[in-house]
């Protein structure tokens, strides 16, 4: 975990490069104003809070009155720290699986809950990003549209296909990877592969049992709506920041710009999408031309983008880290009933 703390300063490099390249001073960012900045932070925390509520909802639907509702919310919000510090925003699911397992939940069931959570998250984000890509395409921004659509369609399709196929097919570790692990891991490798295949088979069995039920379909729909709402708050956080610089943008356009940037930030190039998200906002809004970095009059400026990034990434990363350490990674006791 310590390497993630080292990785955080690395994400600041693109910010410094942008600031130097476009002569952005600290007073330019401060000029956004306290209220827009706090408003953007609040919008982002509502986004994270909705994700936590969704996770608690899914968990309690499958496990009954399991654990404190607010603790489940906190654990899920804390798990976002892992997403913030990895390429492609992955990793939060491993935290919640770890937490649920330590609380006495079987690995397969814990994985199923995590999968339901992440799939609805990816599906909602994917649909909004695809909408942003289509709008960019219709506006003639072919390069921006191509990157957004290629990334969002690939990630969304992969997750959805795997999710629904799991109810019809028992997935196993690919043979090439299996042979590689067994070759270098020897007896331990054989054991790891065996345990992984058993775990994957159990997850697929749970998928077959649950996806057919009306209750699981209801859970999926409600969770999907929670995800749409959470991404919408993430989108309007930029509108709030932009207003502080005098740039007026509608809530819909703000959501589209942010979700387009989110898709570009999902490219596995930088930690937490650092630099890519900022680039995505400007590329989407700056006359939809990814190579025209000269900010025209009436177009959102880099100081707003940097302010937005600070409010929706660097402030939440501190909050999620505290929740992660305090709740998910603290000493966990299994319920006495188990």
Residue, then its C-alpha position, 0 to 999 in steps of 0.5 A: x500500500x505504501x507505493x500508492x502514497x509514493x504514486x500520488x505525487x507522480x499524478x501531480x506532474x501533468x498538473x505542473x506541466x500544464x501550469x508551466x506550459x500555459x502560465x497558470x499561476x496559483x492565484x488563477x486557480x484561487x480566483x475560482x472562489x471558495x464557494x464553487x470549489x467547495x460546491x464541486x467537492x460536495x458534488x463529488x462526495x455525493x457521487x462517492x456517497x451514492x456509490x457507497x449507498x448502492x454497495x450497502x443496498x446490494x450487500x444487504x439485499x443478498x446478506x440481510x441485516x449484515x454489518x452497519x449500513x453506514x460502515x458498508x457505505x464508508x468501506x465502499x467510499x474508502x475503496x475508491x482510493x485504490x481506483x484513484x491510484x491505479x491505471x484504468x480506475x480498477x481495484x476497488x472491487x478487491x477491497x470490498x471482497x477482502x472486507x466481506x470475506x474477513x467478515x465471514x462471507x464466502x469468497x464467491x458470494x463476496x465476489x458476486x456482490x462486488x461484481x454486481x456493484x462494479x458492473x452497474x457502475x461500468x454500465x452506467x458510465x459506459x452509456x454516458x460516455x458513449x453518448x458523449x462520444x456520439x455527440x463528439x462524432x456528430x460535431x465532427x470531432x472524429x479523433x476525440x470521438x474515436x478515443x471515447x467510443x473505442x475506450x467506452x465501448x470496449x470496457x463496457x462490452x467486456x464487462x457486460x458480456x463477461x457478466x451475462x456469459x457467466x450465467x451460461x458458462x463456467x470460466x476458468x483460468x486461460x490455459x496459457x496463463x495456467x501453464x505459465x503459473x504452474x511452470x514458475x510457481x511449481x507446487x504453489x502455482x498448481x495450488x493457486x490455479x486450482x483455488x482460482x478455478x474453483x473460486x471462478x466456478x463458484x462465482x459462475x454458479x452464483x451468477x446462474x442462480x441469481x440472474x434468473x431471479x426477479x429479485x436480482x433483476x430488481x437489484x440490478x436496475x436499482x443499482x444501475x439507477x444509483x450509478x447513473x445518479x452518481x455519475x451525474x453528480x460527478x459531471x455537474x461538479x465541473x459545471x460548478x467549478x466553471x461557473x467560478x471562472x465565468x464560463x457558463x455550461x449547461x448541466x448536460x454539457x458538463x456531464x457529457x464533457x466529464x464522461x468523455x474525459x472519464x473515458x479518455x482517463x480510463x486509458x491504462x497510461x497514467x495513474x488515476x488518469x492524471x493528465x488524460x482527464x484534464x486533456x479530455x475536458x479541454x479536447x471535448x470543449x475546446x471546439x472539440x479539437x484535441x490538438x488546439x490547446x490555445x484557449x479561445x475566448x468563451x471557452x473554458x480555461x485551464x485554470x478551471x480544469x485544474x481547479x476541477x481536478x483538485x476538487x474531484x481527485x486530490x481532495x477525495x483521495x485524502x478522504x478515501x484514504x482515511x476511510x480505507x485505513x479506518x474501516x476496510x483495512x482495520x482489524x475486522x472481527x467476524x460476526x459471532x453468529x458465523 
